[in-house]
């Protein structure tokens, strides 16, 4: 009878420790895109090193600008060939001949203009003009993207690719109402969803210098965005009993629960109920739905079961105790 009571105590202990294990939805990694851990390297991709064309460029459509490189070949009594970049002022400096403005012209129109300009100095010369390298320029993208600001793009990049260079769409972005303001003052609203679903390329246009992209937040989040959007980018630290502790880049509009998912979720030995949010040198109760702020530190404490049993599993501990007790009973009976 006494042994049954003690075994019952072990059973109740097992239930008690088993209940302590955190069964919150943050105990496992959430299906979110994991952001890279915080880094001080803000180097951006140089599109000129990785240009992928959709096909052969149409010289009647491609418009030249500063940074484009033209290959010019002149066959005369003495032949000359070389690559000449379009200057920041939009001019082409042809050695021994002069300066010719070409920015804003299509490639075919510029080729004709260059040939005529050279033939004024070298009559009957054979002149060939081609585009040998595509320029890079900076374009401003604002609103609901991961890294709003200027990104380096090329004339062959489309809006979807440019959004990708800015880190992608924010989780609260409205992809149906993206505003593009062109340098000449004209505006258009596009839907990336229509492009992805229907393949409508008019909803994923190519852009030029001076254009600006604004990605709006979803209507229900627009007012709240004014509260959590900030230019500060101090990393958010997630430490303690999580699967992938570390410092992660600050993402406005993301919650404590989101960051726990990014950090791989609460580990088996952690407890969400023992979590603490450190903000501005204050220790606050952990609320998974609260938006994080720059510099927040999220700490997940050890759960009760782990503190009592350590690294041993509950079954191992109960089995060991039961074995010792049964051994003790057998010796008493002898």
C-alpha positions as CSV (number, residue, x, y, z in Angstrom):
1,X,0.0,0.0,0.0
2,X,2.8,2.3,0.9
3,X,4.7,1.6,-2.3
4,X,1.5,2.4,-4.3
5,X,1.3,5.8,-2.6
6,X,4.9,6.6,-3.5
7,X,4.4,5.5,-7.1
8,X,1.4,7.7,-7.2
9,X,3.5,10.6,-6.0
10,X,6.0,9.9,-8.9
11,X,3.1,9.8,-11.3
12,X,1.7,13.2,-10.0
13,X,5.3,14.6,-10.3
14,X,5.4,13.5,-13.9
15,X,2.1,15.3,-14.6
16,X,3.3,18.4,-12.8
17,X,6.6,18.6,-14.7
18,X,4.9,17.7,-18.0
19,X,2.4,20.6,-17.6
20,X,5.3,23.0,-17.2
21,X,6.6,22.5,-20.7
22,X,5.6,25.5,-22.7
23,X,2.9,24.6,-25.2
24,X,2.7,28.1,-26.7
25,X,2.7,28.5,-30.5
26,X,6.1,30.1,-30.1
27,X,7.7,26.8,-28.9
28,X,8.5,26.0,-32.5
29,X,9.8,28.0,-35.4
30,X,7.2,30.1,-37.1
31,X,6.9,29.9,-40.9
32,X,8.5,33.3,-41.4
33,X,11.3,34.4,-43.6
34,X,14.4,34.4,-41.4
35,X,16.2,37.7,-41.6
36,X,20.0,37.7,-41.6
37,X,21.6,38.4,-38.2
38,X,22.6,42.0,-37.7
39,X,25.7,43.2,-39.4
40,X,27.6,46.5,-39.8
41,X,28.2,45.8,-43.5
42,X,25.8,48.0,-45.4
43,X,27.3,47.2,-48.8
44,X,24.7,47.0,-51.5
45,X,24.7,44.7,-54.5
46,X,26.2,46.2,-57.7
47,X,23.7,45.3,-60.4
48,X,26.4,45.8,-63.1
49,X,28.1,42.7,-61.9
50,X,25.0,40.5,-62.1
51,X,22.9,41.8,-65.0
52,X,20.5,39.3,-66.4
53,X,18.7,40.4,-69.5
54,X,15.2,39.3,-70.5
55,X,16.4,39.1,-74.2
56,X,18.2,41.2,-76.8
57,X,17.9,44.9,-76.1
58,X,15.9,46.8,-78.7
59,X,18.1,49.8,-79.8
60,X,14.9,51.7,-80.6
61,X,13.7,51.4,-77.0
62,X,16.8,51.6,-74.9
63,X,17.4,55.2,-73.7
64,X,21.0,56.2,-72.9
65,X,22.1,57.9,-69.7
66,X,25.2,58.8,-67.7
67,X,27.2,55.6,-67.0
68,X,26.3,53.7,-70.2
69,X,29.4,52.6,-72.1
70,X,29.5,52.7,-75.9
71,X,31.9,50.9,-78.1
72,X,32.9,52.9,-81.1
73,X,34.9,51.5,-84.1
74,X,36.2,53.9,-86.8
75,X,37.8,52.5,-90.0
76,X,39.7,55.1,-92.0
77,X,43.2,55.4,-93.2
78,X,44.1,54.6,-89.6
79,X,41.6,52.6,-87.7
80,X,40.5,53.4,-84.1
81,X,38.3,51.6,-81.6
82,X,37.5,52.0,-78.0
83,X,34.9,52.1,-75.2
84,X,33.7,55.5,-74.1
85,X,31.4,56.1,-71.1
86,X,28.6,58.6,-71.2
87,X,29.7,61.4,-68.8
88,X,27.7,62.5,-65.7
89,X,26.5,65.4,-67.8
90,X,25.2,63.1,-70.5
91,X,28.0,63.8,-73.0
92,X,30.3,61.6,-75.0
93,X,33.9,62.7,-75.4
94,X,35.3,61.2,-78.6
95,X,39.1,61.5,-78.6
96,X,40.4,63.9,-81.3
97,X,36.9,64.8,-82.5
98,X,34.9,66.5,-79.8
99,X,32.0,66.3,-77.3
100,X,28.6,65.1,-78.2
101,X,25.4,65.1,-76.0
102,X,23.7,61.7,-76.1
103,X,21.8,61.3,-72.8
104,X,18.0,60.9,-73.4
105,X,18.5,59.5,-76.9
106,X,17.6,56.0,-77.8
107,X,20.6,53.8,-78.7
108,X,19.7,53.8,-82.4
109,X,19.2,57.6,-82.5
110,X,22.5,58.1,-80.7
111,X,24.3,55.8,-83.1
112,X,23.1,57.8,-86.1
113,X,24.1,61.1,-84.4
114,X,27.6,59.8,-83.5
115,X,28.2,58.5,-87.0
116,X,27.2,61.9,-88.5
117,X,29.4,63.7,-85.9
118,X,32.5,61.6,-86.8
119,X,31.9,61.8,-90.6
120,X,32.1,65.6,-90.3
121,X,35.8,65.1,-89.4
122,X,36.5,61.9,-91.3
123,X,34.6,61.7,-94.5
124,X,34.0,58.2,-96.0
125,X,35.0,56.6,-92.7
126,X,33.2,53.4,-91.6
127,X,31.7,53.9,-88.1
128,X,30.2,51.3,-85.9
129,X,28.5,52.0,-82.5
130,X,27.3,49.5,-80.0
131,X,26.3,49.4,-76.3
132,X,29.0,47.5,-74.3
133,X,27.9,48.1,-70.7
134,X,24.7,49.1,-69.0
135,X,24.7,52.0,-66.5
136,X,23.7,51.8,-62.8
137,X,21.8,54.6,-61.1
138,X,20.2,55.2,-57.7
139,X,16.4,55.0,-57.3
140,X,14.3,55.9,-54.3
141,X,11.8,53.4,-52.9
142,X,9.7,54.3,-49.8
143,X,7.0,52.9,-47.6
144,X,6.2,49.2,-46.8
145,X,9.5,47.5,-47.8
146,X,12.1,46.0,-45.6
147,X,14.9,48.5,-46.4
148,X,13.3,51.8,-47.6
149,X,15.7,54.3,-49.2
150,X,17.9,54.4,-52.3
151,X,18.9,51.2,-54.2
152,X,21.3,50.7,-57.1
153,X,19.4,49.6,-60.2
154,X,19.8,49.4,-64.0
155,X,17.5,50.5,-66.8
156,X,16.5,46.8,-67.4
157,X,15.4,46.2,-63.8
158,X,11.6,46.0,-63.2
159,X,9.6,47.0,-60.1
160,X,9.4,43.5,-58.7
161,X,13.2,43.2,-58.8
162,X,13.7,46.6,-57.4
163,X,11.5,45.8,-54.5
164,X,13.7,42.7,-54.0
165,X,16.8,44.9,-53.8
166,X,15.0,46.8,-51.0
167,X,14.7,43.6,-49.0
168,X,11.2,42.7,-50.3
169,X,7.7,43.7,-49.3
170,X,6.8,44.3,-45.6
171,X,4.3,41.9,-44.2
172,X,1.8,44.7,-44.0
173,X,2.4,46.0,-47.6
174,X,-0.4,46.6,-50.0
175,X,0.9,45.2,-53.3
176,X,-2.2,46.3,-55.2
177,X,-1.6,50.1,-54.8
178,X,2.1,50.7,-55.5
179,X,2.6,54.3,-56.6
180,X,5.2,55.2,-59.2
181,X,6.0,58.9,-59.7
182,X,8.1,59.6,-62.8
183,X,10.6,62.3,-63.2
184,X,8.3,64.3,-65.5
185,X,5.6,64.4,-62.8
186,X,3.4,61.7,-64.2
187,X,2.1,59.1,-61.8
188,X,0.8,55.5,-62.2
189,X,-0.5,52.9,-59.8
190,X,0.4,49.3,-60.4
191,X,-0.5,46.0,-58.9
192,X,2.3,43.4,-58.4
193,X,-0.4,40.9,-57.6
194,X,-1.8,41.3,-61.1
195,X,1.6,40.8,-62.6
196,X,2.3,37.7,-60.6
197,X,-1.2,36.2,-61.2
198,X,-1.9,37.3,-64.7
199,X,1.5,38.0,-66.1
200,X,0.6,41.6,-67.0
201,X,4.0,43.2,-67.6
202,X,2.4,46.7,-67.6
203,X,2.1,46.1,-63.9
204,X,5.8,45.5,-63.5
205,X,7.4,48.3,-65.6
206,X,11.1,49.3,-66.0
207,X,12.0,52.6,-64.5
208,X,14.5,55.4,-65.2
209,X,16.5,58.0,-63.3
210,X,14.4,60.3,-61.1
211,X,11.5,57.9,-60.8
212,X,10.3,57.1,-57.3
213,X,8.4,54.1,-55.9
214,X,6.1,54.3,-52.9
215,X,4.6,51.0,-51.5
216,X,1.6,51.8,-49.2
217,X,0.7,49.9,-46.0
218,X,-2.5,48.0,-45.9
219,X,-5.4,50.4,-45.0
220,X,-6.0,48.9,-41.5
221,X,-2.3,49.3,-40.7
222,X,-1.7,52.7,-42.2
223,X,-2.3,54.8,-39.1
224,X,-0.4,52.3,-36.9
225,X,2.5,52.5,-39.2
226,X,3.1,56.1,-38.2
227,X,3.8,54.8,-34.7
228,X,6.2,52.0,-35.4
229,X,8.1,53.4,-38.5
230,X,11.5,54.8,-37.5
231,X,14.8,55.5,-39.2
232,X,16.6,53.9,-36.2
233,X,18.0,50.5,-37.0
234,X,19.6,49.3,-33.7
235,X,19.5,45.4,-33.8
236,X,17.0,43.4,-31.7
237,X,18.6,40.8,-29.4
238,X,16.9,37.5,-28.8
239,X,18.6,35.4,-26.1
240,X,18.1,32.8,-23.5
241,X,16.3,29.5,-24.2
242,X,15.6,29.9,-27.9
243,X,16.9,27.7,-30.7
244,X,18.9,30.4,-32.6
245,X,19.8,33.2,-30.2
246,X,21.5,36.3,-31.7
247,X,21.1,39.9,-32.7
248,X,18.7,40.4,-35.6
249,X,18.2,43.5,-37.8
250,X,15.4,45.7,-36.6
251,X,12.2,45.4,-38.6
252,X,9.5,47.9,-37.9
253,X,6.0,46.5,-37.6
254,X,7.3,43.1,-36.5
255,X,6.2,41.7,-33.1
256,X,8.0,39.9,-30.3
257,X,6.3,36.7,-31.5
258,X,7.7,37.3,-35.0
259,X,11.2,37.6,-33.6
260,X,10.8,34.5,-31.5
261,X,9.9,32.7,-34.8
262,X,12.9,34.2,-36.5
263,X,15.1,33.0,-33.7
264,X,13.9,29.4,-34.2
265,X,11.2,29.4,-31.5
266,X,11.4,28.8,-27.8
267,X,13.6,25.8,-27.0
268,X,12.4,22.7,-25.2
269,X,13.9,24.0,-22.0
270,X,12.5,27.5,-22.3
271,X,9.2,29.0,-21.2
272,X,7.4,31.9,-22.8
273,X,5.9,32.7,-19.4
274,X,9.4,33.4,-18.0
275,X,10.2,35.8,-20.8
276,X,11.3,39.4,-20.3
277,X,11.4,42.3,-22.7
278,X,14.2,44.8,-21.9
279,X,13.5,48.2,-23.3
280,X,15.2,51.5,-22.4
281,X,16.8,49.8,-19.4
282,X,13.5,48.6,-18.1
283,X,12.4,45.0,-17.7
284,X,8.8,44.5,-19.0
285,X,6.5,41.5,-19.1
286,X,6.8,39.6,-22.4
287,X,3.8,40.1,-24.7
288,X,4.2,38.2,-28.0
289,X,1.8,40.6,-29.8
290,X,3.7,43.7,-28.9
291,X,5.7,45.5,-31.7
292,X,9.4,45.6,-31.1
293,X,11.4,48.8,-30.9
294,X,15.0,49.4,-32.0
295,X,17.4,48.0,-29.4
296,X,14.9,45.8,-27.7
297,X,16.3,42.7,-25.9
298,X,14.1,39.7,-25.7
299,X,15.0,37.1,-23.1
300,X,13.4,33.7,-22.7
301,X,13.9,32.0,-19.2
302,X,14.3,28.4,-18.3
303,X,11.1,26.4,-17.6
304,X,10.4,24.7,-14.2
305,X,10.9,21.2,-15.5
306,X,14.3,22.0,-16.9
307,X,15.3,23.8,-13.7
308,X,14.3,20.8,-11.5
309,X,15.4,17.9,-13.8
310,X,18.2,19.6,-15.7
311,X,19.2,17.8,-19.0
312,X,17.7,14.5,-17.9
313,X,14.3,13.7,-19.4
314,X,11.3,13.3,-17.2
315,X,11.0,9.6,-18.0
316,X,14.7,9.0,-17.1
317,X,14.3,10.7,-13.8
318,X,11.1,8.9,-12.8
319,X,12.5,5.5,-14.0
320,X,15.7,6.0,-11.9
321,X,13.7,7.0,-8.8
322,X,11.3,4.1,-9.2
323,X,14.2,1.6,-9.7
324,X,15.9,2.9,-6.5
325,X,12.7,2.6,-4.5
326,X,11.9,-0.9,-5.8
327,X,15.5,-2.0,-4.9
328,X,15.0,-0.5,-1.4
329,X,11.7,-2.5,-1.0
330,X,13.3,-5.8,-2.1
331,X,16.1,-5.4,0.4
332,X,13.6,-4.7,3.3
333,X,11.6,-7.8,2.5
334,X,14.8,-9.9,2.7
